[in-house]
Amino acid sequence: MTNQTTTRIFMVRHGATQLSAEDRFAGAVNAELSSEGIFQAQRLAERLADDAISAVYCSPMIRTIHTATILATPHGLVPMQRDGLREINHGHWESMRRADVESQFPEEYAAWEEDPFTFAPQGGEAGVNVIARALPVIREIVLEHRGQNVVIVSHKATQRLLISSLLGFDARGYRDRLDQSPACLNVLDFKDPVRARLMLFNDISHYADHPRRSKGQLSKWWG
């Protein structure tokens, strides 16, 4: 580290699950890692094995706990769970395929596509609610671990919303403008809890030769 007061956050999305492979809404569903997801997490653990990791945090979901445990083991650490890091809740869409949601709830889905930041499906969360619960967790971690390296294992939407907020991007377009592949690595350096610099984004070179192409799971804005 170039500055002893810089806190480095390794922000990681959990590894692949069967539900993610089937393009299902699974924010609040406690899906387990698939064999592919375990492999991805193991490769990332090897990549981070020589880094001086002081702590590992994760959301209280099986897929994030498992990923975090794989990453923490080489450092002799036990992941600490934080509820604020959990994935966005899609309400009555949970466990449904995206195509089925679009056909069965066309008006609701169209409203969500247009503005997922302030609109939520019935029983679910809007992006602004996710930031409200997740951002204070990041602040707490940065203050607790000044000048240290910390791993945080969270989820696709949650991390895209956090990165948008931390860097001052318009979070309304987080679904189309930012991606998070399974077991991807993002690196953010914090001068303090407010000032963050993105050093690495959505990197999967520990298990893939090339980044994936943008396709599917995008709003009509993209197409």
N, C-alpha and C positions, 0 to 999 in steps of 0.2 A: 504494500500500500504506500502511496506517495505522501500521504498526510495522515498522521496518527489520529486526527480527530474525525477522519472520514469513516463512516459506517457503510460497509458493503453488504447489500442484500442480494442473495441469490434467490430470485423468485421463480419457482418451478410449478408448472402445471402437473397434476398427477398423470400417471401412465394411462395407456388405453384401456377401455373397458368394452365389453360386448355391446352394451347399450349405445355407447358412442359410435361404435362401428355400424350399428343399425340406424344411425341418425335419429335417435329418440331423445326427447326432452327428459333429462335425468338430473336436474339440479338438486332436488330433494330426495331422490331415490338413492338408497345406500348400495350402489353397485360395487362389485369387487373388481380388482384389476384382472384383465385377461392375461394369458401367458405372454402375449406380445407386450402388454403394459409392464409386466414384471421384468422382461428383458430390457425394455427401454430404461426403466428405473435403475437397473443394475449397471447398465452402460454409463449412465450419468453418475452413479456412485463412484465408479472407477475414475471418471473424469475429475471429480471433486475430492478424491481421496487425499491428495497432497495439499489441499488448501486447509488453512487453520480455521476450522469452523468452531465457533463458540457455542452456538445454540441452533436448534432446529424447531420450527413451529409449523403447525398444520391445522387445517379445519378438522372438525370432529366426524368426518365421513370415512368409511372403510377404505375407499380408494386413495384418499390423501394420507391417512394414517399409515397404510401399507407402503406407499411411495416414500413417505418421510422416514419410516423405519429403515428402509433399505439405504437411504442416503445418510442416515445418522449412525448406522452401525460401524462403519470404518473409523469414526471419530469417538466411539464409546459414549455416544449421547442417546438420550431418550427424547422423542418428540414431545413438545408441549402443545396441547390443543387450545385453539381459540375459536369460539363460536362465530365471531365476526368474520372469519375467513371462509365461511361456507359458501357454497355456490348459490346463485340466484334461484329463487323458487318460482317455478312456472305454473303453480296452482293446478287447475284441473287439466292442464296439458301434460302433466308428469307421466312418464312412461310411454307416451304416444309418439308415433312416428311423425316427423315434421310434415310429410305429405298429407297424412290423415288429419292433422290439426288444421292445415290450410283448407282442406275440403269440408270439414265438419264445422269449423268456426271461422268462416271467411272474413266477416267484418272485424272480429276481434283480432285475427291474425294480421289483417291489413293495418289496423291501428298500431299494433305492436311493431310491425315492420317500419312504419313511418316514424315512430318515436318510442323506441324501447327504453329510453331514459326516464320518461315520466309516465308512460302507460304500462300497465301490468295486466295479464290475463286474470280472470276471476280466481281469487284465492292466492294469487302470486305476488311477486315483488317487482317494482320498477327499478331501473338502474340506479336512480337517485337514492333509493332506500339501501341498496347494497353499499354504495359509497359511504353513506351515513354510519353504517355499522363496521365497515372494513377499514376505513381510513384511520380511525382512532387506534385500531390495533397496530397499524404500521407505526404510528407516532409513538406508541408505548414501547414497541420493540426497538426503534431507533434510539430512544432515550435510555432504555435499559442496557443497550449494548454499544455505547459510543466507542468508535475506533475498532470495532470487531467485525468479523464476517459472520453472517447469519443466513441460514436457509429457511425460506418460507414456502411451504407447499400448499397451493390453493387450487383454484378452478379457472376454467376458460373465461367466462364472462366476468367473474370477480376480478381477475388480473387485468383484463382489458380495461375495465372501469377504473381500477386503481391507477394504472399507468396513465390513462387519460387525465385523471385528476391531478396526479403528482406532477405531470409535465405541462399542465395547463391547456390540454387539447379540448376541443368541443366533444364531450362524451356522447352526444346524441347519435353520432355515427360510429360508435365503437364496434358494432358488429361488422360493418363493411370495411372499415379502415385499418383495423388491427386483427391479427390472428394469433392464436396460441395453440400450437400443435401438442399432442400428448407428450409428456415428459420433456417439454422444452425448457430451456434455460434463458432467463432474463437476468441481467446484472444492473443494479441501480446503486449508485454511490450517493450517500447523504452527507452533506455538510452539516445539516441540522434537520429536524423533523419536517421543515418546510421546503428546503432547497434540495432537490434531487436531480441527478444527471443520469440519463440512460446510457449505459456503456455497452450493453449487448441485448439483442431482442430476438425472441422466438428461435433460438438456436437449437438445432437437433443434430449437429454434426457428430455427436457421440454415438448415434445409431443410424444415421442416414447420410448418404452422400450429397443429396440435393434437397433444397426446400421444396415442399409440395406446392403445386399450382393452385391458384384461387379458383375454386369451383364449388358449387352447391353451398347450402347453408348461408346464402347471401340474399339480401333483399332484392326486390325488383330494381332498386336504384343502381345496383351493380350491372344488371343486364340491360 
